[in-house]
Amino acid sequence: MRSSRRAVILPLAQAPLPPVAEIRVARVLAPHPRSAAGSKAKAAFTLRLDAERHLKLRLACAVTGRSAQQLVTEALDSLLGAMPELESMADRAPRQHAKR
């Protein structure tokens, strides 16, 4: 069944865009190396963000030259590192094997 929707092309505004604040990057961190194939199983989940957080995350990606996954993983690692009790809990938790 074909969709009856059509693309609508809107004209660009004729007014000049407002000036954008200059963004300076003190340093760009090297991206975390990818894991070697077969080294560890991966799990995926969906992260839902409000529009403002999503915009700021995309801007952070552009400014640092890193992916959203790298930034979110680093932030999560920092949070988990501040909770030392999780390490012993994780050691006692049963491990699930990756299914393929």
MARBA-3410 file (N, C-alpha, C, O; in Angstrom, 1 decimal):
100
0.8,-1.2,0.0,0.0,0.0,0.0,0.9,1.2,0.0,1.8,1.4,0.8 ~ 0.7,2.2,-0.9,1.5,3.4,-1.0,1.0,4.4,-0.1,-0.2,4.6,0.2 ~ 1.9,5.1,0.5,1.6,6.2,1.4,1.1,7.4,0.6,1.7,7.7,-0.5 ~ 0.2,8.2,1.1,-0.3,9.4,0.4,0.4,10.6,0.8,0.1,11.7,0.4 ~ 1.4,10.5,1.7,2.2,11.6,2.1,3.1,12.1,1.0,3.7,11.3,0.3
3.3,13.4,1.0,4.2,14.0,0.0,5.2,14.9,0.8,4.8,15.5,1.8 ~ 6.4,15.0,0.3,7.4,15.9,0.9,7.0,17.3,0.6,6.5,17.7,-0.5 ~ 7.2,18.2,1.6,6.9,19.6,1.4,8.2,20.4,1.5,8.9,20.2,2.5 ~ 8.5,21.2,0.5,9.7,22.0,0.5,9.3,23.4,0.9,8.5,24.1,0.3 ~ 9.9,23.8,2.0,9.7,25.1,2.6,10.8,26.1,2.1,12.0,25.7,2.1
10.5,27.3,1.8,11.5,28.3,1.4,12.4,28.7,2.6,11.9,28.7,3.7 ~ 13.7,28.9,2.4,14.5,29.3,3.4,14.2,30.8,3.8,13.8,31.6,3.0 ~ 14.4,31.1,5.1,14.2,32.5,5.5,15.2,33.4,4.9,16.3,33.0,4.7 ~ 14.7,34.6,4.5,15.6,35.5,3.9,16.4,36.3,4.8,17.4,36.9,4.5 ~ 16.0,36.3,6.1,16.7,37.1,7.1,18.0,36.4,7.5,18.1,35.1,7.5
19.1,37.1,7.7,20.4,36.5,8.1,20.2,35.8,9.5,19.4,36.2,10.3 ~ 21.0,34.7,9.6,20.9,33.9,10.9,21.6,34.7,12.0,22.5,35.5,11.7 ~ 21.1,34.5,13.2,21.8,35.2,14.3,23.2,34.7,14.5,23.5,33.6,14.2 ~ 24.1,35.6,15.1,25.5,35.1,15.3,25.5,33.9,16.3,24.7,33.9,17.2 ~ 26.4,33.0,16.0,26.6,31.9,16.9,27.8,32.1,17.7,28.8,32.6,17.3
27.7,31.8,19.0,28.8,31.9,19.9,30.0,31.1,19.4,29.8,30.0,19.0 ~ 31.2,31.6,19.6,32.4,30.9,19.1,32.6,29.8,20.1,32.6,29.9,21.3 ~ 32.9,28.6,19.5,33.2,27.4,20.3,34.7,27.1,20.2,35.2,27.0,19.1 ~ 35.4,27.1,21.3,36.8,26.8,21.3,37.0,25.4,22.0,36.3,25.1,23.1 ~ 37.8,24.6,21.5,38.1,23.3,22.1,39.5,23.4,22.6,40.5,23.6,21.9
39.7,23.2,23.9,41.0,23.2,24.6,41.8,22.0,24.1,43.0,22.2,23.8 ~ 41.2,20.8,24.0,41.9,19.7,23.5,40.9,18.7,23.1,39.8,18.6,23.6 ~ 41.2,17.9,22.2,40.3,16.8,21.7,40.9,15.5,22.2,42.1,15.1,21.9 ~ 40.1,14.8,23.0,40.6,13.5,23.6,40.6,12.4,22.5,39.7,12.4,21.7 ~ 41.6,11.6,22.6,41.6,10.4,21.6,40.4,9.5,22.0,40.1,9.3,23.1
39.7,9.0,21.0,38.6,8.1,21.2,39.1,6.8,21.9,40.2,6.4,21.7 ~ 38.2,6.2,22.7,38.5,4.9,23.3,38.7,3.9,22.2,37.9,3.9,21.3 ~ 39.7,3.0,22.3,39.8,2.0,21.3,38.7,1.0,21.3,38.1,0.8,22.4 ~ 38.3,0.5,20.2,37.2,-0.5,20.1,37.7,-1.8,20.7,38.9,-2.1,20.6 ~ 36.8,-2.6,21.2,37.2,-3.9,21.8,37.6,-4.8,20.6,37.0,-4.7,19.5
38.5,-5.6,20.9,38.9,-6.6,19.9,37.7,-7.6,19.6,36.9,-7.8,20.5 ~ 37.6,-8.0,18.4,36.5,-8.9,18.0,36.5,-10.1,19.0,37.5,-10.8,19.1 ~ 35.3,-10.4,19.5,35.2,-11.6,20.4,35.8,-11.4,21.8,35.7,-12.4,22.6 ~ 36.2,-10.2,22.2,36.8,-10.0,23.5,35.8,-10.0,24.6,36.0,-10.7,25.6 ~ 34.7,-9.3,24.4,33.6,-9.3,25.4,32.3,-9.2,24.7,32.2,-8.5,23.6
31.3,-9.8,25.3,29.9,-9.6,24.7,29.4,-8.2,25.0,29.8,-7.6,26.0 ~ 28.6,-7.8,24.1,28.0,-6.4,24.2,26.5,-6.5,24.5,25.9,-7.5,24.1 ~ 26.0,-5.5,25.1,24.5,-5.5,25.3,24.1,-4.1,24.8,24.9,-3.1,24.9 ~ 22.9,-4.0,24.3,22.4,-2.7,23.8,21.2,-2.3,24.5,20.4,-3.1,25.1 ~ 20.9,-1.0,24.6,19.7,-0.5,25.2,19.4,0.9,24.5,20.3,1.5,23.9
18.2,1.3,24.6,17.8,2.6,24.0,17.8,3.7,25.1,17.2,3.5,26.2 ~ 18.4,4.8,24.8,18.4,5.9,25.7,17.5,7.0,25.2,17.7,7.5,24.1 ~ 16.5,7.3,25.9,15.6,8.4,25.5,15.9,9.6,26.2,16.0,9.7,27.4 ~ 16.1,10.7,25.4,16.4,12.0,26.0,15.4,13.1,25.6,14.8,13.0,24.5 ~ 15.3,14.1,26.4,14.4,15.2,26.0,15.2,16.0,25.0,16.4,15.8,24.8
14.6,16.9,24.3,15.2,17.6,23.2,16.4,18.4,23.6,17.4,18.5,22.8 ~ 16.4,19.1,24.7,17.5,19.9,25.2,18.7,19.0,25.5,19.8,19.4,25.1 ~ 18.6,17.9,26.2,19.7,17.0,26.4,20.2,16.5,25.1,21.5,16.3,24.9 ~ 19.3,16.1,24.2,19.8,15.5,22.9,20.6,16.6,22.2,21.7,16.2,21.6 ~ 20.2,17.8,22.1,20.9,18.9,21.4,22.3,19.0,22.1,23.3,19.1,21.3
22.3,19.1,23.4,23.6,19.3,24.1,24.5,18.1,23.9,25.8,18.3,23.7 ~ 24.0,16.9,23.8,24.8,15.7,23.5,25.4,15.8,22.1,26.6,15.5,21.9 ~ 24.6,16.2,21.1,25.1,16.3,19.8,26.1,17.4,19.7,27.1,17.2,19.0 ~ 25.9,18.5,20.4,26.9,19.5,20.3,28.2,19.1,21.0,29.3,19.4,20.5 ~ 28.1,18.3,22.1,29.3,17.8,22.8,30.1,16.9,21.8,31.3,16.8,21.8
29.3,16.1,21.1,30.0,15.2,20.1,30.8,16.0,19.0,31.9,15.7,18.7 ~ 30.1,17.1,18.6,30.8,17.9,17.5,32.0,18.6,18.1,33.1,18.7,17.5 ~ 31.9,19.1,19.3,33.0,19.9,19.9,34.2,19.0,20.3,35.3,19.4,20.1 ~ 33.9,17.7,20.8,35.0,16.8,21.2,35.5,15.9,20.1,36.5,15.3,20.2 ~ 34.7,15.8,19.0,35.1,14.8,18.0,34.9,13.4,18.4,35.5,12.5,17.9
34.0,13.1,19.3,33.7,11.8,19.8,32.3,11.4,19.6,31.4,12.3,19.5 ~ 32.0,10.2,19.6,30.6,9.7,19.4,29.8,9.8,20.7,30.3,9.9,21.8 ~ 28.5,9.8,20.5,27.6,9.9,21.7,27.8,8.7,22.6,27.8,8.7,23.8 ~ 28.0,7.5,21.9,28.3,6.3,22.7,29.5,6.4,23.6,29.5,6.0,24.7 ~ 30.6,7.0,23.0,31.8,7.2,23.8,31.6,8.1,25.0,32.0,7.9,26.1
30.9,9.2,24.7,30.6,10.2,25.8,29.7,9.6,26.9,30.0,9.8,28.1 ~ 28.7,8.9,26.5,27.8,8.3,27.5,28.5,7.2,28.3,28.3,7.1,29.5 ~ 29.3,6.4,27.6,30.0,5.3,28.2,31.0,5.9,29.2,31.1,5.3,30.3 ~ 31.7,6.9,28.9,32.6,7.6,29.8,31.9,8.1,31.0,32.4,8.0,32.2 ~ 30.8,8.8,30.8,30.0,9.3,32.0,29.5,8.1,32.9,29.5,8.3,34.1
29.0,7.0,32.2,28.6,5.9,33.0,29.7,5.3,33.8,29.6,4.9,35.0 ~ 30.9,5.1,33.2,32.1,4.6,33.9,32.4,5.5,35.1,32.8,4.9,36.1 ~ 32.3,6.8,34.9,32.6,7.7,36.0,31.6,7.5,37.2,32.0,7.4,38.3 ~ 30.3,7.4,36.8,29.3,7.1,37.9,29.6,5.8,38.6,29.5,5.8,39.8 ~ 29.8,4.8,37.8,30.0,3.4,38.4,31.3,3.4,39.2,31.3,2.7,40.2
32.3,4.1,38.8,33.5,4.1,39.5,33.4,4.8,40.9,34.2,4.5,41.8 ~ 32.4,5.7,41.0,32.2,6.4,42.3,31.3,5.5,43.2,31.0,5.9,44.3 ~ 30.9,4.3,42.8,30.1,3.4,43.6,30.9,2.1,43.8,30.5,1.1,43.1 ~ 31.9,2.0,44.7,32.7,0.9,44.8,32.0,-0.4,45.2,32.5,-1.5,44.9 ~ 30.9,-0.3,45.9,30.1,-1.4,46.3,29.6,-2.3,45.2,29.3,-3.4,45.4
29.5,-1.7,44.0,28.9,-2.4,42.9,29.9,-3.5,42.4,29.4,-4.5,41.8 ~ 31.1,-3.3,42.6,32.1,-4.3,42.1,31.9,-5.7,42.8,31.9,-6.7,42.1 ~ 31.7,-5.7,44.1,31.5,-7.0,44.8,30.2,-7.6,44.4,30.0,-8.8,44.3 ~ 29.2,-6.7,44.2,27.8,-7.2,43.8,27.9,-7.8,42.4,27.3,-8.9,42.2 ~ 28.6,-7.2,41.5,28.8,-7.7,40.2,29.5,-9.0,40.2,29.2,-9.9,39.4
30.5,-9.2,41.1,31.3,-10.4,41.2,30.4,-11.6,41.6,30.6,-12.7,41.2 ~ 29.4,-11.3,42.4,28.5,-12.4,42.9,27.3,-12.6,42.0,26.7,-13.7,42.1 ~ 27.1,-11.7,41.1,25.9,-11.9,40.2,26.2,-13.0,39.2,27.3,-13.1,38.7 ~ 25.1,-13.8,38.9,25.3,-14.9,37.9,25.5,-14.2,36.5,24.9,-13.2,36.2 ~ 26.4,-14.8,35.7,26.7,-14.3,34.4,25.7,-14.9,33.4,25.5,-16.1,33.4
25.3,-14.1,32.4,24.4,-14.7,31.3,25.3,-14.8,30.1,26.2,-13.9,29.8 ~ 25.2,-15.9,29.4,25.9,-16.1,28.2,25.3,-15.4,27.0,24.0,-15.4,26.9 ~ 26.0,-14.8,26.1,25.5,-14.2,24.9,24.9,-15.2,24.0,25.5,-16.3,23.8 ~ 23.7,-14.9,23.5,23.0,-15.9,22.6,23.1,-15.4,21.2,22.9,-14.2,20.9 ~ 23.5,-16.2,20.3,23.6,-15.9,18.9,22.9,-16.8,18.1,22.9,-16.7,16.8
END
